[in-house]
Amino acid sequence: PSLRDLDPAWAYWYGRALKADNRNDDARQQFQSIAGQFNFYGQLAQEELGQRITVPPRTTVTDAEIDVMGRNHPGFGRAKKLY
């Protein structure tokens, strides 16, 4: 797939253009292709489809997991020190 096909912003705005041109079935396909994504355009696509916007479940991370992340990713360890 091309970069254009992978970009949710492109898919959303192409869907909007199709909708403005009364090509509603094609527009719906574009919106459906990104509606499940947890990003800005995925959320907008859900609104276009009349779906409720969902929030991903909250995850919890233990202190031990944070320590492992700090050891495996130096940048994360530096950020933890600032926190």
Backbone as a printed PyTorch tensor [residue, N CA C, xyz], in Angstrom:
tensor([[[  0.8280,  -1.2080,   0.0000],
         [  0.0000,   0.0000,   0.0000],
         [  0.8650,   1.2630,   0.0000]],

        [[  0.3660,   2.2820,  -0.6210],
         [  1.1120,   3.5390,  -0.6730],
         [  0.9740,   4.2840,   0.6470]],

        [[  1.8360,   5.2590,   0.8520],
         [  1.7750,   6.0790,   2.0580],
         [  0.4160,   6.7540,   2.1570]],

        [[ -0.1300,   7.1720,   1.0260],
         [ -1.4410,   7.8150,   0.9890],
         [ -2.5140,   6.8980,   1.5740]],

        [[ -2.4200,   5.6060,   1.2790],
         [ -3.4120,   4.6500,   1.7750],
         [ -3.2760,   4.4090,   3.2710]],

        [[ -2.1100,   4.6640,   3.8300],
         [ -1.8710,   4.4110,   5.2470],
         [ -2.1270,   5.6320,   6.1250]],

        [[ -2.3200,   6.7930,   5.5270],
         [ -2.4600,   8.0370,   6.2790],
         [ -3.9190,   8.2770,   6.6520]],

        [[ -4.2640,   8.2380,   7.9490],
         [ -5.6610,   8.4330,   8.3400],
         [ -6.1840,   9.8260,   7.9970]],

        [[ -5.3280,  10.8460,   7.9960],
         [ -5.7790,  12.1940,   7.6250],
         [ -6.2280,  12.2080,   6.1690]],

        [[ -5.4440,  11.5680,   5.3140],
         [ -5.7990,  11.5200,   3.9000],
         [ -7.1180,  10.7720,   3.7160]],

        [[ -7.2780,   9.6380,   4.3820],
         [ -8.5110,   8.8520,   4.2520],
         [ -9.7220,   9.6570,   4.7180]],

        [[ -9.5740,  10.3740,   5.8200],
         [-10.6930,  11.1580,   6.3440],
         [-11.0930,  12.2640,   5.3670]],

        [[-10.1140,  13.0470,   4.9140],
         [-10.4460,  14.1710,   4.0350],
         [-10.9090,  13.7030,   2.6650]],

        [[-10.4140,  12.5780,   2.2080],
         [-10.9170,  12.0100,   0.9570],
         [-12.3710,  11.5910,   1.1510]],

        [[-12.6700,  11.0030,   2.2960],
         [-14.0560,  10.6530,   2.6060],
         [-14.9550,  11.8740,   2.6430]],

        [[-14.4740,  12.9510,   3.2270],
         [-15.2630,  14.1930,   3.2620],
         [-15.5130,  14.7200,   1.8450]],

        [[-14.4900,  14.6400,   0.9830],
         [-14.6570,  15.0930,  -0.4020],
         [-15.6770,  14.2280,  -1.1310]],

        [[-15.6110,  12.9240,  -0.9150],
         [-16.5840,  12.0240,  -1.5370],
         [-17.9950,  12.3260,  -1.0460]],

        [[-18.1210,  12.5860,   0.2340],
         [-19.4300,  12.9080,   0.8080],
         [-19.9750,  14.2070,   0.2150]],

        [[-19.1210,  15.2040,   0.0530],
         [-19.5430,  16.4760,  -0.5410],
         [-19.9780,  16.2930,  -1.9910]],

        [[-19.4370,  15.2630,  -2.6410],
         [-19.7830,  14.9570,  -4.0300],
         [-20.9530,  13.9740,  -4.1060]],

        [[-21.6210,  13.7550,  -2.9750],
         [-22.7680,  12.8350,  -2.8670],
         [-22.4190,  11.3990,  -3.2330]],

        [[-21.1770,  11.0110,  -3.0210],
         [-20.7630,   9.6160,  -3.2160],
         [-20.6990,   8.9780,  -1.8300]],

        [[-21.8680,   8.8610,  -1.2180],
         [-21.9600,   8.4750,   0.1860],
         [-21.4370,   7.0710,   0.4790]],

        [[-21.6630,   6.1140,  -0.4140],
         [-21.1610,   4.7540,  -0.1730],
         [-19.6310,   4.7290,  -0.1770]],

        [[-19.0410,   5.4390,  -1.1300],
         [-17.5760,   5.5080,  -1.1850],
         [-17.0220,   6.2370,   0.0390]],

        [[-17.7100,   7.3060,   0.4450],
         [-17.2830,   8.0520,   1.6310],
         [-17.3450,   7.1630,   2.8620]],

        [[-18.4250,   6.4020,   2.9900],
         [-18.5730,   5.5060,   4.1410],
         [-17.4300,   4.4970,   4.1950]],

        [[-17.0180,   3.9940,   3.0390],
         [-15.8960,   3.0440,   3.0030],
         [-14.6170,   3.6930,   3.5260]],

        [[-14.3760,   4.9290,   3.1310],
         [-13.1820,   5.6290,   3.6110],
         [-13.2340,   5.8120,   5.1200]],

        [[-14.3810,   6.2400,   5.6230],
         [-14.5130,   6.4520,   7.0630],
         [-14.3630,   5.1370,   7.8240]],

        [[-14.9450,   4.0660,   7.2930],
         [-14.8470,   2.7700,   7.9690],
         [-13.4110,   2.2580,   8.0100]],

        [[-12.6070,   2.6430,   7.0260],
         [-11.2280,   2.1420,   6.9820],
         [-10.3750,   2.6860,   8.1300]],

        [[-10.8020,   3.7970,   8.7500],
         [-10.0080,   4.3840,   9.8350],
         [-10.7910,   4.5450,  11.1300]],

        [[-12.0630,   4.1720,  11.1390],
         [-12.9250,   4.4510,  12.2910],
         [-12.4660,   3.7690,  13.5740]],

        [[-11.7930,   2.6550,  13.5110],
         [-11.3800,   1.9580,  14.7170],
         [-10.0680,   2.4410,  15.3080]],

        [[ -9.4290,   3.3940,  14.6630],
         [ -8.1260,   3.8630,  15.1300],
         [ -8.2930,   4.8770,  16.2550]],

        [[ -7.4160,   4.7990,  17.2460],
         [ -7.4520,   5.7400,  18.3670],
         [ -6.5640,   6.9400,  18.0550]],

        [[ -6.9750,   7.7080,  17.0700],
         [ -6.2970,   8.9580,  16.7320],
         [ -7.3600,   9.9710,  16.3350]],

        [[ -6.9570,  11.1930,  16.1120],
         [ -7.8910,  12.2800,  15.8290],
         [ -8.8080,  11.9570,  14.6530]],

        [[ -8.2240,  11.5170,  13.5360],
         [ -9.0290,  11.2690,  12.3480],
         [ -9.8780,  10.0120,  12.4750]],

        [[ -9.4100,   9.0440,  13.2290],
         [-10.2380,   7.8750,  13.5020],
         [-11.4860,   8.2500,  14.2800]],

        [[-11.3160,   9.1580,  15.2350],
         [-12.4610,   9.6210,  16.0240],
         [-13.4260,  10.4370,  15.1600]],

        [[-12.8930,  11.2980,  14.2960],
         [-13.7540,  12.0620,  13.3930],
         [-14.5200,  11.1370,  12.4530]],

        [[-13.8570,  10.0850,  11.9850],
         [-14.5200,   9.1260,  11.1030],
         [-15.6620,   8.4290,  11.8310]],

        [[-15.4530,   8.0920,  13.0990],
         [-16.5340,   7.4840,  13.8730],
         [-17.7290,   8.4220,  13.9590]],

        [[-17.4870,   9.7030,  14.1740],
         [-18.5770,  10.6750,  14.2080],
         [-19.3090,  10.7170,  12.8720]],

        [[-18.5740,  10.6920,  11.7690],
         [-19.1950,  10.7120,  10.4410],
         [-20.0950,   9.4990,  10.2330]],

        [[-19.7190,   8.3780,  10.8370],
         [-20.5010,   7.1480,  10.7000],
         [-21.6240,   7.0540,  11.7280]],

        [[-21.7300,   8.0550,  12.5890],
         [-22.7750,   8.0430,  13.6110],
         [-22.4740,   7.1120,  14.7670]],

        [[-21.2080,   6.7570,  14.9460],
         [-20.8080,   5.8570,  16.0250],
         [-20.3480,   6.6660,  17.2270]],

        [[-20.4790,   6.0540,  18.3810],
         [-19.9830,   6.6990,  19.5990],
         [-18.4640,   6.6490,  19.6220]],

        [[-17.8850,   7.7170,  20.0940],
         [-16.4320,   7.7540,  20.2610],
         [-16.1010,   7.0040,  21.5430]],

        [[-15.1640,   6.0940,  21.4470],
         [-14.7850,   5.2900,  22.6020],
         [-13.3900,   5.6760,  23.0690]],

        [[-13.1800,   5.5020,  24.3310],
         [-11.8770,   5.7740,  24.9290],
         [-11.2280,   4.4290,  25.2220]],

        [[ -9.9650,   4.2460,  24.8550],
         [ -9.3210,   2.9660,  25.1410],
         [ -9.2450,   2.7340,  26.6470]],

        [[ -9.2700,   1.4640,  27.0520],
         [ -9.2130,   1.1840,  28.4880],
         [ -7.9070,   1.6830,  29.0970]],

        [[ -8.0160,   2.1090,  30.3250],
         [ -6.8280,   2.5920,  31.0350],
         [ -5.9550,   1.3980,  31.4120]],

        [[ -4.6880,   1.5500,  31.2290],
         [ -3.7670,   0.4800,  31.6080],
         [ -3.0050,   0.9000,  32.8530]],

        [[ -2.6110,  -0.0890,  33.6080],
         [ -1.8080,   0.1960,  34.7920],
         [ -0.4360,  -0.4370,  34.5990]],

        [[  0.5560,   0.2540,  35.0510],
         [  1.9340,  -0.2200,  34.9480],
         [  2.5050,  -0.2550,  36.3570]],

        [[  3.0980,  -1.3770,  36.7010],
         [  3.6810,  -1.5110,  38.0360],
         [  5.0310,  -0.8050,  38.0920]],

        [[  5.4770,  -0.5240,  39.3130],
         [  6.7950,   0.0920,  39.4910],
         [  7.8960,  -0.7980,  38.9280]],

        [[  7.7330,  -2.1130,  39.0660],
         [  8.7380,  -3.0410,  38.5380],
         [  8.8160,  -2.9350,  37.0120]],

        [[  7.6660,  -2.8080,  36.3570],
         [  7.6630,  -2.6700,  34.8970],
         [  8.3210,  -1.3570,  34.4690]],

        [[  8.1000,  -0.3110,  35.2440],
         [  8.7310,   0.9760,  34.9450],
         [ 10.2440,   0.8620,  35.0730]],

        [[ 10.7120,   0.1510,  36.0970],
         [ 12.1550,  -0.0430,  36.2690],
         [ 12.7540,  -0.7920,  35.0840]],

        [[ 12.0550,  -1.8270,  34.6010],
         [ 12.5380,  -2.5910,  33.4460],
         [ 12.5950,  -1.6860,  32.2150]],

        [[ 11.5630,  -0.8720,  32.0180],
         [ 11.5570,   0.0440,  30.8770],
         [ 12.7280,   1.0160,  30.9570]],

        [[ 13.0180,   1.4890,  32.1560],
         [ 14.1270,   2.4190,  32.3360],
         [ 15.4640,   1.7930,  32.0080]],

        [[ 15.6200,   0.5100,  32.3460],
         [ 16.8760,  -0.1780,  32.0400],
         [ 17.0030,  -0.4640,  30.5450]],

        [[ 15.8900,  -0.7860,  29.8970],
         [ 15.9230,  -1.1680,  28.4820],
         [ 15.9090,   0.0220,  27.5290]],

        [[ 15.4370,   1.1640,  27.9910],
         [ 15.3170,   2.3490,  27.1390],
         [ 15.9040,   3.5440,  27.8860]],

        [[ 17.1440,   3.9110,  27.5840],
         [ 17.8090,   4.9850,  28.3250],
         [ 17.0020,   6.2840,  28.3670]],

        [[ 16.3280,   6.6230,  27.2890],
         [ 15.5320,   7.8510,  27.2750],
         [ 14.3940,   7.8000,  28.2710]],

        [[ 13.8030,   6.6350,  28.4360],
         [ 12.7190,   6.4740,  29.4000],
         [ 13.2530,   6.6500,  30.8170]],

        [[ 14.4320,   6.1100,  31.0650],
         [ 15.0440,   6.2560,  32.3860],
         [ 15.3190,   7.7140,  32.7250]],

        [[ 15.7880,   8.4720,  31.7390],
         [ 16.0340,   9.9050,  31.9670],
         [ 14.7250,  10.6370,  32.2450]],

        [[ 13.6810,  10.2940,  31.5190],
         [ 12.3820,  10.9380,  31.7310],
         [ 11.8380,  10.6100,  33.1130]],

        [[ 12.0490,   9.3620,  33.5650],
         [ 11.5660,   8.9620,  34.8920],
         [ 12.2420,   9.7880,  35.9800]],

        [[ 13.5330,  10.0860,  35.8060],
         [ 14.2490,  10.8870,  36.7980],
         [ 13.6490,  12.2880,  36.9060]],

        [[ 13.1650,  12.8200,  35.8130],
         [ 12.5560,  14.1510,  35.8300],
         [ 11.1580,  14.1290,  36.4440]],

        [[ 10.5110,  12.9930,  36.3870],
         [  9.1570,  12.8730,  36.9090],
         [  9.2170,  12.8260,  38.4070]]])
